[in-house]
Amino acid sequence: MAEYESIHGTRVRYLSSDPTLTESSTEGQVWYNSTSGTNKALVQIKAFSAGSNIPTAGSGNASAVQATQTTALSFGLGSAQPQTIEYNGYAWTAGGALGTGRFVLRGAGTQTAALGFGGYVDPGGFTTATEEYDGSSWTAGGALPSSRSNMGGGGTQTAALSVGGGGPVSPGNNTEEYNGSSWTAGGAYPVALQDVCIAGPQTATLGAGGITGQPTDTSTAVANYDGSSWTVLPGTISNGQNRAVTAGTQTHAVIFGGNINTPPPAGPGTPGVVTTANNEWDGSTFTVTANMATARQSFAGAGTGSAAIGYAGDLNPGNSNATEEYNSSINAITNSAWASGGALPTGVYFSGGAGDKDAALSIGGSRFAPPAGVNTVNIYNGSTWTGGPNLNYSARGTGMSGGPKTAAWVGGGAFPSYPTILNNFSTWNDSSWTAGPTLATNTSDAGGTGPQTAGIVFGGRTGPTDNPGNTETYDGTSWSETADLNTGRSNSGSSGTSSSSAFVAGGLVQPSTLSSAAETWDGISWTTSSGTLATARYGIKGAGTTSAGVFYGGLTPSFSSATEEYNFGTTTITPAAWSSGGNTNDSRRALGSVGSQTAGLAFGGRLSPTASPPADFVTKTEQYDGTSWTEVNDLNNGRSNIGGAGTQTAAVAFGGLNPALGPRPATNTETWDGTNWTNGTASPTAAENYGSCGTLTAALRYGGDDSPVGPSNSTLEFDGSSFTTGGNMNTARNLIQGSAGSQTAGLAFGGTGPNNQTEEYNGSAWTSVNNLNNANYYNSSGSSPQTDALGFGSSPGTSVEQYNGTSWFTAPNLGTQRADGTGFGTSANGSVMVNGPSGPTSYPSATEEFTGEVVTTNPASNLSVS
């Protein structure tokens, strides 16, 4: 076998202590630590992971660039929002609003001492405004010499730097320094540009990348600033990265995300494309390292070159509310091995124990000659055992014990042997034993764990041949019986930390069955674990917690040297989120839709806000497969403000609006068989902007506008061929884009006003239930159940609310603000938002898909290691 020296050309270093491990250049080192007697190696791990989403998706925000990963600050966002939010490493909370709402501004400082400057006010144009943040509110500071946005920004609140930027004039090369009250000119940057990447303090700054003209005209230059002048460095940043997050210092920084310009065949990508790229700077060279999960540009971030954070951003198209955290860590890996410790003065078995590998107790037990319980106690100091004060009673089978070496406890046992079983309980104060409250049941050979004042015992023997699975917990005053083990056993191994958290594995099921079963205790009951011992045995010992344990030794019935490590089951929660789906072939508003996230149908609508009727009342129908939209056969009559019920292959479309069909709105009904639309029975009343739900043969239509009467409270039930009248709604309204459920369990929410009222239908009558949190004209997952609905988009907006059959709660926002589109889905967690204007003349063709919170459980597993 090849040796290390023959592979690497050097021998493994022999050191008395570990070397200093601070940078990636030491990665891969291997050495032998002669003090600990272990071989060690170094591994560096770099990766992005998801953080908590910001409340509102957007781009063009700024940050306190000197903040840490767990104390970040975001301010300004999207269409000149004054929003300020603070991050604590787990969640975002609202801070004080900016005095001047704006976006594409820049920032400096920390979460409690930040600076925001420049940017674009909509309406109003570019601004010179500078504001200072004290952790709760913003106050005006000294204005920039000229109005602009998209600068490079860095430094602190009292020593900030602004570099380049764009505005009413072309990008500049100006550098300006802030002293806590006013801006003064600094040394000119080597290149006139905007969106340059800046890191470090005012007197030791790194500059890289940027845009010199159009978004595809980028700079690869890298320069250092010393507080008075810039020096161009030999290194370059690949792809001219810009509009990115920069974190770190002049000697160690990361630049991630943003926009790149590398036309093929020179490199990956195309001009002006958003990127996931992460470039790490070591003071002289950029190196590509771990990429982001989501490509984006024009977003904010902070941190260091080893622990950075980025949030929000322009996805091109759409905006993001995602937060990603970057971490680079250096880890010394030590090979696992068992080492010999000092021998006990006298061999015992079926004894109790407490403490850890450096400070432990051996308590009681039995000897082979004679096979009787003893009261011997031995104390371990990490290398040798010495005799300690005897236990105040003699017993074998004292495995129910626990606590640290300085505050141990032990209970029960048998003396001199079976069938005489005890209920003793004693505590140790690191010098002597004291008798305590007795166990509720005489027990021996049980498992036990926990501290002296919150212990637990489980299983064991209460007679010569039984093991009923009893469990007792201790509260510091007395022992109480509680829920039994699922499998009664004795002589098992155990781990855990308290009377509310324990684990048991293996043992003897009387009279002679060896067990490999494992169970977990949550303070109330035992649950059988899916992970079992590879080798069934009794007399086994265990150590650890309920998240990681090791079990070793025992009898099979011969003596076993097997050791097994147990990895307990983990649960991963993936937060709910919206993601981009396929675009429709045409951009529309006021269309209808039905179906599921992977089998949707969209029909009718209006193509343009400026077209004259009837050209903008379209007949277009498209099908969605979860990825893309395909045009299919049209409606017979073009209509907008239309709704329907059913599935992708069996649907109905009611009423709607088209002056060419007569007095508005229409009474037309069409049914869909998966291929063609067929004219059906006209509805008794005309309607548009109504709510609808159900199936082709059991549909519900309610509310809406039956002009000239106005908002309606009527309900119609459709059986596939004809209409009948149902119970009236409690509140007449139109614009009920919020609807869900079935003909006998319908749901209506929001509408005219707008209002926040919610009503449920039981097949004959409507009942008012808990209101929406916000009054709105929500779109909805129209095919979802009455007890599982989603309302999304507004007028226009990104807000989302979810209904659980009892109340409404806030869900993650849409990526793009819009209204008057359409929604469908067979559950709240499988909803789809299609089209809808985001402004007076902006009609996106975007589709967004909602995926609810996903809880993934990795079952427990076991691994034999020796």
N, C-alpha and C positions, 0 to 999 in steps of 0.2 A: 504494500500500500504506500502511496506517495506521502512524504512527510511535508510539513508546513514549509521547512527551509527550502526543499527542492522545488516547491511551487512558487514561493514568493522571493526566494533569494536571501532571506534573512531569517534568523531564528526568532522564536517567540521570546519577547522580553521578560526578564525575571525581576519583578519589582516588589518592594515591601509595602507599597501603598498604591492606590489607583492614580493614574495621571490625571491632569486637569483636562476635562472634556468640555470644551466650550464652543467649538466651531466645526463646520462640516469637513474641514481638511483632515480632522482626526478620524473621520469615519472609516471603519474597516480595521482599526488597530486591534491587535490581539496581544494579550499579556497574561502572565501568571502572577497572581498575588500570593506571595509567600506567607504573608501573615494569616490570611484566611484559608490558604491552601486551595484556591480555586482558579480555574482558567476563566478569563473574561474577554469579551469582544464588544465593539462599539457599533451601534446602528443608529442612523439618523432617519426620522420619519417626518415627511412633509405632506400635508394634505389640507384641503378645504372641507368643512363640514357645515351643515345647516344650522343657523341660529334662528331666533324668533323673528317672524315677519314683522315689518313695520305696518302701522294701521292702514296706510293709504299707498297704493301703487302710484309711482310717478318717477320723474327724472329731473335732472338739473338742480338737485339739492346740494347743500354744502355741509361741511362738518368741522368740528373742532379737531384739526389734524394732529395735534399733539396728544389727544386723548388716548387712553388705552383701549384694548379690545373689550373690556368689561365696563367701561365708563364712556361710551361713545355718545355723540350728540349729532342730530340731524336737524337742519333748519332750511326753510324755503323749499318749494317742491312744485313741479308741474306748472300750472297757470298762475304763477305769482302768489302762491299760498304763503301765509305768514306762519305756518305750522312749525313748531319746535317740539322735538321728542327726544327723550333721554333713555339710554340703554344701561341696564345693570348687569348684563351678562346672561340674563334669562328672558327679560321682557322689556318692551318699550312702553313708556308712560309719557303723558303730555307735560311739556314745560311751558314757559312763558312765550307768547306769540311775538314774532318780529314786529317792530313798529311799522316797517315798510315791507309789505308782502312782495316777494320777487323770487326769481329762479335764475339758474346759471350764474349765481354769485359764488364767492369763494370765502373760505373760513380759516381761522387759526386758533391756537390755544387749546384749552381743555374744557371738560363738561361744565366746570364751575367758574371758568374764566375764559370765555370764548370771544371771538371777534368775527363779524360778518361784514363783507364789503363788496360794493359793486353789484352787478346783476342786471336783470331786465324786469321792468315793471309792466304788466299787461292789464289795462292800457297805460301808456305813459312813456314807454321807451327805456333806454339805458339810464342808469342812475349812478351817482357818486356816493350814495349813502353808505355810511359806516356805523355799525351798532356794536355795543359791548354787552355781553351776557354775564351775569353774576351767579348763575345756577338757578335763578327763578324768574328774572325779567331782563328785558333789553333796554338800554338807554343809548341815546345818540352819541357818536364819537366824531372825530374829525373826518371831513369829507375827502374822498379821493380827489386828486387834481383834475381828473377828467372822467366823464361817465363811460363805463364799459362793462363788459361781462366776459366770462370764459377766460379769466386770467389763470395763472398758476399762483397758488397761495400756500404759505407756510409760516412757521414761527409761532410765537405766543401772542397773548392779548396785548402786551406792552412792547413787543419786539417782533412785529409781523413783517411779512414780505409779500408784495404783489408783483407778478412778472408777466409782461406782455398783455394779451387780451385783445378782444375785438369790440367794436361798437359802431358809432356813426362813421368812423374812418377804418382803414385797413388795419390788420393786426400790427401791433407795435413791438418794439424791443425794450420798452421802458421798464425799469425796475424801481419800485418805490418802497420805502421803509416806514413803518409806523412805530412811534415811540410811546404809545399810550394816549396821545392826544391829537397828533397831527402826522401827516404824510410828508416825506421829503424824498427828493430824487436820489437814487443809488446808481451803481454802475450799470451800463446798458448790457442787455443780454446779447450774445453773439448773433442771434437770428431773430428777426421780427416774426412773431407767431402768437397763437392763442392755444389754450388747452394744453400747455406744457405741464409735464409731471414734475412736481416739486417735493423734496423731502428735506428734513433737518431744520435746525434753528436759523435765525436771521444771519448769523455770522459764519455759518458752516453749512451751506445749502447745496443740495444736488438738484440739477435740472436735466431733464431728458425728454426726447420726443417732442410732440406738438404738431400743430397745423400751421403752415406758412401761407396758405391761401384758401383754396377750395378744400373740402374734407379729404380729397385724395392727394393734396399737396402736403406731404408730411416731412418732418425733419427727423433724422436719426442721430442728431448731435447730442452729446453729453457734456455738461460743463459743471464746474464747481464755483461757488461764490464764497468769498472770505469776509464779507461785510462791506466791501467797497468796490470790488471788481470781479468779473467772471473770467474763468480760464477754461478754454475748450480742452477736453481730455481726448486721448487716443481712442478710447472705447466708444462704441456706438450701441444704440438700442435697436434691435431688429424690428423691421416693419414700421418704424416711425410711430410707435404706440402713443396714443393720445386719448383725451377724455376718459382717462383711467383713474383708479385709486392708487395713490402712492403712500407707503408707510415705511418709516425707518429714518435713517440718518445718511450723512454724506458717505459713510464707509460701509453701511449695510442697509439695504432697502429692498422692498419688493414693489413692483408695479404690475397690477393685474386688471384684467378686463379692458374696456375701452374700445378704440377703433384702430384698425391697422390698415396698412397699404403695402401689400406685397403682390404685385401683379405676377401671375404665372408667366414663364416657368421659374422665376427667381425664387419662389417659395410658396408655402401654402396660403390659401385665401385669395381674395380679390380686392380691388381698391375700395376703401371706405366701408369695410365690413366689421360688425361688432365681433368681439373675440372673447374667448375664455383664457387667453394666454396670460402667464405669470412669469415675469422676468425678475430674477434676483441679482442684485448688484453687490459686489464684494469690495468695492473701493476702486476697482480698475476694470472689471469686466461684467457684462450682463450674461446670465445663464438661464435658459428656460427651465423652469421647475414645475411643481404640481399645479395643474390648471384649475380654474374655477369650474363649478358645475353648470352655471348658466352664463352664456355670453350676454354682455350688456355694455353700455357706454353711458356717459353723463350721469354718474352716480357718485356717492360720497363714501368716505371710509376714514380709518384712522389706525393707530397701533404702531407696532415695531416691525422690523424685518423678520422677526420670528413669531410674532403673535399679532396678526392684523385682522381687520374687519371691513366688509363692504356691504352696502345696503341700497335698495331701490335701483333705478336705472332704466334706460331706454333699451328695449329689446329689439327694436327696429324690424317688425312693427310691434306696437304695444309697449306697455310699461310693466315694471316688476315691483313687487313689494317684498321680495326675498332678501334675507340677510345671510351672508356666508362668512364664516370665520376661518382664517388661515393659521395653522400652527406648524412650527418646525421644532422638533424636540430631539435631543441626543440622549440615547439610552445605552447604558452599560448592561450587557447580557451576561449572566453568570450561568454556567452549566449546572443542572440539578444533580445532586448526589447525596447519598446517605453517608454519614461519618460516624465513627464509633464514639460513644460517650462513656463516662465512667460506669462501672458495674455496681449494682446494688450490693450492699454488705451481705444481705441474705436474700435468696431467691423467694419470691412470692408470686401467687397467681390469684385471679379473681379479686384484685385489689382495686381501691379507688385512687383517683389522682386529681391534681389541680395545678394551675399555673401554666408556664410556657417553657420553651427549651432552655432558657437561661435561669429560670427560678421556678422550681417545681416541687411537689410533694407526692410521695407514694404513701397511701393510707390503708392500713389493715390488709386484708387478704387471707390467703391460706398457704400452708406449706405442705409439701408432700409427706413429710414424716414429722409428727403425725398430721393427718389431713384435717386440721382444725383451724378455726378462725383465730387471728392474732390481732393485737392492738398496736403493732409496730408502725412507726412513722419514720420515714427517711426524707431528708431535705437535699435538693439538688441545686448547685450553684452555677450550672452551665458546663461543669467539667467533672465534678466528683459528688458522691452522695455521702452524707453524714447522718447519723442517728439523731432524731429529734424527740421532743416530749411525746410520750405514748398517747394514743387515742384513749378517751375516757371510757371506752367499751371495746370488747374484742369481737371481731366478726369477719367472716369471709363473704364474698359477693357484695362488696361495698362500691360497686361501679357507679352508683348514683351519687355523684359528687361533682363539685365545680368550684368556680371562683379563681381568682389569682392566688399566687403562693402566699401572699400576706393576709388574705381574707377568704380562706377556703371553707368548704362545708362538706359533710358526708352524712349519709343517712342509711338506715336499714341494715340488711345483711342477715347472716345466719350464724348461730353459735350454740354449741361448738361446731355443729354442722346441721344439715337438714335432718328432721323437719322443724327444728326450732328456729323460727323466723322472727326478726326483730322489727320494731318501729322507731328505734332511736334516731335522733337528729342532733348533730354537734357542729359547732362553728369554731374556727381557728383565727386568732388575732396576731399571728406570726410569732407567738411565744407559748401559747397554751390553748387547750380545748375547753369549751363550755357547752354543757348540755342545753338544748333548746327545745321548743315545742315538738312533740312526737308526731310522726307521720299519721295520716288518717287510717292507713291500712298497713299491717305488718308486711314488709316487702323485702326481698333480696334479689340480687342479680339484675336490678333494673338499670335503665339508662338515666342519665341526669346531666344537666348543664345549667348555666346561668350564674349570676352573682349571688352573694350570700343572702341578700335581702329580696331576691326575685328569682328563686330557683324553680326548677321543674324536674320531676321524676316521672318515668313512664315505663310501662311494661314490667318485666320481672316475674318473680315467683311469689305467690302468697301461700303455697303449700308444696308438698313434695313433688307433685306432678302437674301442677296447673300454672298457666300464665295468662290471666284474664285481660291484659292490656290496660290495666288501670293507669290513669294520669292524675298527678297531684301537682298543684302549684303553691308556691309560698310567697306571702306578701310582706315578710319581715316580722309577722306576728304569729301566724298559724298556717297550717297546711290544709288545703281544700281539694276534694276530688272534683274532677271536671271530665270532659269528653274522653272516651277511651280511644286507644289505638285501633286502627282498622284490622290489624293483624296482631293479636296478642303474642308476645315473645319475651324471652329473657336473654341475658348475656349479649345484648346488641351493642353496636357502636353508635356514638352520638356526637353531634356538634351543635353549635348555636351560641347565642349570647344572653338570653334571658327567658323568663317564663312566657314571653309572647313570641319567641322566635327560636325554634329548635328543629333538629333533623335527626332521624334515626335510620339505621341501615343494618341488615343482617340480623343474626340472632338464632335462638333455638325455640322452635314451636313444639311444645311438649306433645308426645313424650320424646320424639327423636328426629323431628324434621328440621333440617337446616334451611334457613331462609336467606334469600337474596333481596327481598323486598325492601323498599325505602319509603318513608313518609315524611311530610313536612308539617310543622305546627305553626299556626298563625296567631296563637293566643286564644282561639276559640275552638278550633277543631283540627283534626288530622286529615291530610289529603294524601292519597297514594301517589307517589311520584312515578313518572314514566321511565326514569332512569333507575336501573337496578344494579346491584353488585355483579360483577362478572363471575365471581366465585362465592357461592353460598357458604357461610360459616358462622360460628358463634364464638364468644369470647373475643370478639374483634374490638379494636379500639378506634376512636375517631377524634378528630380535632378540626377546628376551623369555625366558620360562620355558616349562615344559611345562604350565602352567595358563593362560597368556595370551601370545600372540605377535603380531608384526606383520611382514609380508613386503611388499617394495616393489621397484620397478624391474625391470630385466631386459630380455631380448630375446624378441620374439614371432614372427618374428625381428627386426622393427623395434624401436627403443627404446620401452620402455613406462614410463609414469609411474604405473601403477596401484599402489595400496596396498591390502592386504587384512589385516584383523584376524582372528585365529583364536581361537575360544572352545572350549577343549578339553572333552571329555565329562566330565560330573560324575555321581557316584553318590550318591543320597540313601537313607539307611537309616531306615525307619519302624519303631520298636521294636514288638515283639509286645505285645498288650494285649487285655483283655476289654472288651466293650461290652454294653450292655443290649439285649436282644431283647424280643419281645412276651410278655406274661404269659399263662400258661395260664388256662383258664376256671375251674378249681378248683385250690386248693392241695393238693398231695399229697406223700406220701413213699413210699419202697419201691416205686416204679413201674418198668416196663420201657420201653425205647425202642430204636429202630433208625433208620437213615437218614443223611442228610447235613444240612449246615447250612441248606440251602434246601429240603429235602424230608424232614422228620423225622416220626416216628410215636411217640407215647407212649401207654401202655396200663396199666390196672390201678392198683394202689397202695392207699394208705389215706388217707382224707380227714381224720381227726381222731384225736388220741391218746386222747381220752376216750370215743369212741363204742364201743358194745358190738358184738362180732361177731354176725352177719356184715355188719352195715350198713357197716362201715368197709373192707371188702374189695371195692373198686369194680370195675365192668365198664367204666368210662369209657375211651374212646379218642379222641385228638385228633391232628390233622395240623398240621404246621408248614410254612410256605412261605418262611421266612427273615425274616418280618416279624410274622406273627400266627398264632394257633392257632385251629383250627376243629374243633368236635365232629363225629365221624362215628359209624358204627355200633359198638355196644359189643361187648366180649368176651361169650361165652356164659356164662362163669363168672368171677365177680369174684375176684381174687387180689391179694395183695401179695407183696413179696420175690420178684418175678417177673423173668425175663430173656427174651431172645430173640435172633434173628438175622434179617438180610435188609434190605429197603428199605421205603420208604413204600408201595409197591404190591405187595410180595411178601415176607411176613414169617412167622415162626413164633414162638410164645410157649410156653415150657415151664414145667411145675410151678408152684411158688409156694406160697402159704400162704392157706388159708381153712378153718377148722374145719368149716364146713358141708359141705365136700366129703369129709369123712372124716378118718382119722388124718393128722395133719400130718407132713410137708408133702404137697402134691398130686402126682399123676402126670399130670395133664391136659396135653394138647397141643392147641393150636389154630393153624390156619394162616390167613393174611390175604391176600386177592387184590386189595386196593386198595379194596374196597367192604364186604365182609363177612368175619367170622370163622367158620371151620368147624372143628368138633371133629375131631381126628385121632387117630392111634395113641397110646395112653398110653405113657409112658416105662417102661422096665423097673424103674427105681428112682425113688423119690420124692426130690424135692430142692427146697430154697429157698436163696436167697443164694449161688447158684452163678455161675460165669463162663460166658459164651457169646459166640460170634462166628460169622462166616460168612454164608451165604445161606440162602434157604428150602430149596433142594435140596442144600446141602452145608454143614450147620451143625455146630457143636461145642458140647457142654455138659460142663462139668468142675467137679469139686469140689462145694462146697456142704454143706448140712446135710441128711442123710437120716435125721433123728430117727426112732426113738430111738437109732440107732447113733452119731450125732454127726458131726463133720466128716469129709468124704469125700475120697478121692483118685481116685475113678473118673472115667472119660471116656466119653462117649457121642457117637457120630456119627450124624447124621440126614440122610437122603437125600431128604426131602420127603414120605415116607410111612412109613418104618420106621427103627428104631434098630439100631445095631451097637455092640459094645464096642470102645473104643480103648485105647491105653496109659495106665496109671495115672500120675498126677502123683507127683513125688518127695516132696511134702509134702501131707498131708491138711489141708484148711482150708475154712472157709466164709467168708461175707461177702467173696467175691471179686468186688467191684464193679469191680475193675481187670481189664479184658479187652479184647483186640483181635485183629485178624488174620483168618485164614481156617481152613477145616477142615484144610488141610495146612500151615499156617504160623500157628499160634495163639500167643497171648501171655497169660500170667496173672501178676498182680502184686498184692502186698499181701494183706490178708485177716485171718483170725483172729489175735488176739493183742493188738494188731495185729502183723503181721510185715512185713519188707521184702523177702521173697524174690520173685524173678522167675524164671519158667520159660518156655521156648519149646517149641512142639509142631511136629513135622515130618511129621505125618500118621500116625505110628505110636508115637512115644515123646516123652517130655518131657525136656528138658535144663535144668539150672539155669544161669543166666547172671548177669551183674552185678546186684546188689541195688539197690533203691530207696535214695535217700539217707536217707529217713525212713520208719519203719514206719507204715503207714496203711491205712485202709479207703477207698481212692480210688475215685471214680467214674471213668469213662473214655470215650474216643472209640471206642466199641465196633466201629465199622465201618472203622476205620483199619487200615493194614497192620501186620504184625508189627514192622516196622522203623521205624515212624513213629507212635508212640502218645503219648497225653497222659493223665495222671492228675491229678484235681482234686477239691477239697473233701475233708473228712475227718470228724472226729467231735466237734463240727463245726469247720470251719476254712476258711481261704482258700488254703492252700498248693497249689502246682501243680508237677508234675515232667514232663519230656518225655523220651521214649526215642528214640534214633536207630538202634536195632538193635544197639548195642554197650554203651552206658552211659546213665545217667539224669543230667539236669541240671536245675537250677531254672529255672522259667519264671515270668512275672508272675502275681501272686496274683489270685484271684477278687475281684470287687468286694464281695460279700456272703458272710460265713462261713456255711456250711451243710454238711450231710452227708445220706446216705441218700436222695439224690435220684436222678437218672439222667443219663447222658451218652450222646451219640452224635456221629457225624461220620465222614467218609470219610478224614480225615487229621488229624494232630495240629493243624495250623494252621487247620482248619475245624471245631473241636469246639464242642459246645453242652452247657451244664449247665442242667438243668431241675429246678425245685422243690427239695425237701429242707429239713428243719427247720433253723433257725438257733438253736434253743433248745428246751427241753422242750415248750412250747406254741406256739411261733412257726413257722408253716408258710408261708413266702413262696411266691407263685405266679410268682416271677421266673424269667426265662430270661436266661442270659448267653452271648454268643458270643465265641469266641477267634479272633483273627486273628494269625497268626504274623508274624515279622519280614518286612518287605517291602523289597526292594532295588530301587530305581528308577534306571535309568541313562538320562541324557539324552545322546544321541549328540553327538559333536563337530559343530560347524557353522562355516561361514565367512561373512564379511560384507565385501563390497567397500565401502570408504568414500571413495575418491577416485580 
